[in-house]
């Protein structure tokens, strides 16, 4: 069994782990967000041509949501094997799957070339993206959380979280650059493919970095303990079954904590592109550049929120973000309606700052809810189920509300309501700051040789 002393990671070692996780998550989120930005800007025309721009955009966002539908399945599969054979190996697999699917999207024929086969192929590749991302989040944050010390876990584990705005920053930046140097005709003809094909290069870099890191010491200790128990004739239940039998309350809490964060992010970034370009009839560069500015600030401040959670607790920082977002939901669209680029940039940046207060502590918060032997499965299931009912539906619900009412007020109410769900979940949750990740929070029943069914 791995000793406690051996499980401690040196400062240089934890920085290497953080760098590997950050680079990997940035690339994976780049791939995932690139699709969302393209769905708002070009996929409605290229793959779902329709007379009504909002109808075409809605259809594009439906395939966008398909990626979220595959994420819980990815969380189950990756979580099971990640809890059995290790975090590192599964992270390599997820990166290869995500990068391969994204590169293939860049080679797809459009509706004008192959008709209905184009959106079908696009949807299949989106499923692969979602499946891969479903396993990425849990593994990346756990690799850091389980290497780091209890005292600064919020700070260290928040760095993989920064990969989300990092990936969005990269995806939006590439699209904004192409939009600036190309005509709309050239961008629609071939320019949109460049960011997807670029993923192939990024994946090679990510793999080189990710393969070099060591396995989580907490996992190695838990695996040694499990092997000793199995040698004594005590069988462990599959991690997913144990999560839903023993840790279902933690899964529900994780869903609630993540819901408002997830919905707000996709409204502030993906739906924003639709609102600014289709509803306000402003140039797409205004929306892209506003997201660029906001994502840059978001990237820098997420670790600061994580560090603050090490001082005052995960719940307190989460409440700052969720309660603030419930109010900002109404101010946000009022500022967008000014049609001033500077004001729009401020609205997006302030919204992402509040989002960061929910997102920064989240990796440590959710990781600390589960035992090591089921942590990958539990964290993945809680986070990805929230993504399915939150992020998957957020752009669709927002577009449909805008289409039906012609006003942003219903969208604000929707955003506010989901932020309040997270507020209630954070109030009800148990504070986890400082919890050791090498111990077991709950004693889970195991099957013995005398009781093979485990009953």
N, C-alpha and C positions, 0 to 999 in steps of 0.2 A: 504494500500500500504506500502511496505517496505520503511522505511525512509533511507536517505543517511547515517545517523549515524549508523543505524542498519545494513547497508550493509557492513560496514567495518569489515574485518576479522583480528583478532589478529595475531601477529607473530607466536605464537604457533599453532594457528588454520590453518594458511596458510601452515605451515610446515607439518601438519597432512594431509591436502588436497593433497599437493605435493607428500608425501610419498605414499598415497593411489593410486593416479593416476600413479605414477612411477611403483609401484609394479604390478598394473593391466596391464599396457601397456607392461611391460617387459614380463609378462607371455603370453599375447596375441601374442606379436611379437616372442617370443620363439616358440610358436605353429606354427606360419605362416612361419618363417624362417627355422624351422626344416624341413618342407616339401621341401623348396628350396634346402637345402643342401643335403637331401636324394635324390632328383630328379637328382642332379648332380653326386651323388656317387653310389647309389644302385638301384633306381627305374627303370633306363633304363634296368637293368638286370632282376629284379624281376617281373616287371609288363609289360615291353615293350621289350621283348627279340628280338634282331635283329642282323644281321651279322655285320653291320657297327656300331661301338660304337657311332658315332656322330648322326646317324639316331635314335638310341634308346634314346639317350639323348634329341634329339629334340622332340620326342614324349612325353618324361617325362616332358619336359618344357611346352608342350602344355597343359597338365593337370595343371601344375603350373600356367599358364596364366588364366585358367578357374576361379581360385580363385579371380583374379583381375577383371574378367568380372562380378562377383557377387558383387563386392565392391560398385559400384554406386547404385545398387538396395538396398543394405544394408544401404547406405548413405541416400537414399530417405526415406526408412521406418523408420529407427532409427531417422533420422533428424526430420521427421514429428512428431513422438510421443515425441521425446526429446524436441521439441519446445512447445509441448502441455502439457505434464505431468511431464517433468523434466529430467535433465541430469543423475541423480544418478540411477534411476530405470533402464534406458536403458543400463547403463554400467554394471549392474549386469547381465542382460539378455545376453549381448554380451559375457561376460566372460564365462558364462555357455555354450553357444552355441559353442564357440571356443574350450574350454577345452574338451567338450564331443566329438566333431568331431575328435580332435587330438588323444584322447584316443582310439577311435574306429579304427583309421588308424593302430594303433599298434596291433590290433587284426585281421586285414584283412588277408585272404588267398592270396597267390601269384598266378601268372599266371600258374605256374607249377601245382598248386592244382586244380584250378577251371577254368582255361582258360580265355576267354574274359570277364567273369564276374568280374575278379579281377580289371582290369583298370576301368571298369564302376563304381564299388563301390568306388574306389579311387577317381574318378572324382566327384562323388556325395558328398563325404565328403569334398573334396576340395571346392566345391561350398558353403557348410555350413561355412567353415572357412572364405572364402572371404566375405560372407554376414555379418558375425559377425564382421570382422575387418572393414568393411565399416562403421559400426556405432560406433566402438570403438574410432577411432582417434578423430573425432569431439567432442564426449562427454568428453573424458579424458582431452583434452587441454582446452576445454571451462570451465570445472569445476574449473580448476586452474586459467585460465585467468580471469574469472568472480569473483573469490574470491580475487584475488590479486589487488594491487593498480596500478594506471595508470603509476606511475613513474618507477616501477620495473617489469612491466608485462613481458617484454622480457626475463628476467632472470627466473622468476617463471614458466612461460608457457613453457620454454625450457626443463624443467625437464621431463615432459611426453615424449618429443621427445627423450630424452636419453634412454627411454625404448626400442627404436628400436635397437641401438647397444647393449643395455643390454640383450635383448632377443636373438640377434644374437650371442653375446658372450656366453650366456648360452647354446644355441643350438649347436654352433660349438664346445664349450668346452666339452660337453657331448659326441659328436661324435668323437672328437679327442681323448678323454680318452679311449673310447671303441676301436677305431682303434689302439691305442697304446698297449692295453692289450690283444687284440684278434687277432687271425689269420684272414685273409681275408675270409676264408671259414666260420668261426664261425660268423663273422660280417654279412655276407650275409644270413646265416641260421637263426639266431635269434637276434643277437646283435643290429641290426638296430631298432628293436621294442622297446627296453628299453627306449630311449628318448621320444618316443610317449606315452608310458604308464606312464612315470613319470609326464606327464601333469596333470593327475588326482589329484596327491598330490598338485601340484602347484596351481591348481584352488581352492582347499579348502582354502589354505592360502590367495589367492587373494580375495576370497569372504569375508572372515572374516575381512580383512582390509577395503575393499571397502564399505561394508554395514555400517561401523561405521562413515562415513563422512556425513556432512550436505549438503543440496541442495544449489545450487548457489544462492546467494542473488540477483544478477542481474536478473536471471530467475524469482525468486519469485516476484520481483518488476514488471517485464514485464507482468507476468500472472495476477497480481492484476489489472494492468492497462487494460489488455484485458477484464477481467471479468467486469470491470466497463463500458467499452465501449459496451460490449454485453448487459449489463443490460439496457443501454440507447437506445438499438435497433440498434446498429451498429455491423454488423457481420464481423469477420476477415476472410480473405481468407485463405485457406490451405497454410502452410508455403512454400511448394515446388512451388506452383503456384506463390506466391508473389516473391520468389527468381528469377524465370525466367522472371517475368514481370517487376520487379523494379530493381533487382540487377544483371541482366545478365552480365553487364560489369565487375562487381566484380568477378563473376564466371569465366569469360574468363581470367581476370588478375590472379586469383588464379591458374588456370590451367597452364598459362605460367610461373609463379613464381615457380611452383612445378615440371615442366616437366624435366628440366635438372638435378635437384636434384634427382628425382626418377630414371631416366635412369642411372645416374652415380652410384647410390648406388648398383643397381642390377648387373651392369657390374663389379664393384669393388669387389663384394662379391660372388654372385651366378655364374656368367659367369667365374670369376677367377678360380673357382674350376675345371671347364671344361677345360679351357685353359692350366692350369698347369698340370693336370693329363692326359688328352687325347692328347693335341697338343704337349706339352713339354715332356711328358712321365716321369714326376717326381712323387714321392710318394704322395698320397693324404694327408699325414700328413704335408707335406711342405705347401700345400695350406691352410689346416685347421689352422695350427699354425700361419701362416701369417695373416689370418683373425682374429684370436684370439688377436694377438698383436695390430693390427689396431683397432679392436673394443674396446679394453680397453682404448686406447688413445681417441678414438672417444667419448666414454661414458663420460670421464672426461671433454673434451673440449666443448661439445655442450652447456652446461650452460654458459661457458665463452663467447661463441659467442652470446648467448642470452643476457647476461649482456652488452656486447659491443654495441648491437643494442639499448639498453636503453640510451646509451650515444651519439652515432653518427647516429642512425636511422636504421630502418629495411632495407631500400633500399641499403644503403652503404655497410652493412655487406654482404647482399645477392650478391651484385656485386663482392665483393672480391672472394667469392666462385665460382660464375658462370664463371667469366672471367678467374680465375685461373684454373678451370676445363677444359675450352676450350683448354688451352695450355697443361695441364698435360695429356690430353687424348693421346697425342703422346709419351710423355716421359714414361708413365706408361708401355706400352707394350714393349718398348725398354729395360726397366729395368727387366721386367719379363723374357725376352729372354736371360738374363745373366745366367739363371738357378742356380743362387746362392740364397740360402734361405735368407740370410741376406739382399740382395738387393731386393728380392721379398717382404720381410716384410716392408722395407722402402718404396717401391712403393705403397703398399696397405695403409700404415699408412698415408703417405703424401696425397694420394687421399682422404682418409676419413676425414682428417683435412679440406681439401677444401670443401668436401661435408658438413661437419658440419657448415661451414660458411653460406651455403644456408639453412640448416635444422634447426639450432638453433633459428634464429629469426622467422621462418616460422609460428609457432603456434600463436604467438602474431600478426604477420603481417596479416595472413588470418582472424583471429578472429576479428581484428579491422576493417575489411572491411565491416562487416555486422551489421545490427540492431539486438538487443537482441531477438526480437520475431521470427526472421528467422535465427539466427546465426548458430544453429546446422545444419539446412538444407543447408544453403549457404556454410558454411565451409566444410561440408561433401561432397557436390556435387562438389565443385571446386577441392578439394584434390583427391577425388576418381575417377573423370573423368580423371584427370592427371595420376593417377596410372594405369588406364585402357589403355591409349595410350602410357604410358611411361614404368612403371615397368613391366606390363604384357608382353609387346612385347620385352623389352630389351634383356633378355636372348635368346629368340627365334631368334630375328634379328641378334644378335651377333653370335650365333651358326651357323646360315644359312650363314652369311657372311664369317665366318671362313671356313665352309664346301665348299663353292663355290670358294673362292679365295685362300684358304690355307695361308692367310696372315692376320696379325692383323691390317694392315693399314686401310682397310674399316671400321673396328670396331672403330678405333680411329676417323675417319671422322664422323661416326654416333654419337659418344659420344660428339665430339666437336660441332656438329650442334645443338644438343639438349641443350647443355650448353649455346650456343649463343641465343637460343630462350628465355631462362630464363634471360639472360643479357638484352635483349631488353624489356622483360616484366617488369623487375625491374626498368629500366630507365623510362618506360612509366607510372609506377604505382604512385599513390599518396602516399606520406609518411604518415604513420598512427601513428607513435610513439607519445604517450601521449594522444591519444584519449580516452575519457570516454566511457566505455561500458554500461553505464546506460541510455544514451541518444539515440535518434534516429537520424541516419545520413541522412535518407531520409524519407520524408512523403509519405507513401504508401496509395493509395486510398483504402477505405473500402466500403463495401456494407451497405446500410441502409435499414430500413424496407420499405421505399418508393421505393427503387431501389434494389430489391432482387437479380437481376442478377449481380450487381456490375458494370454495364456499365453506 
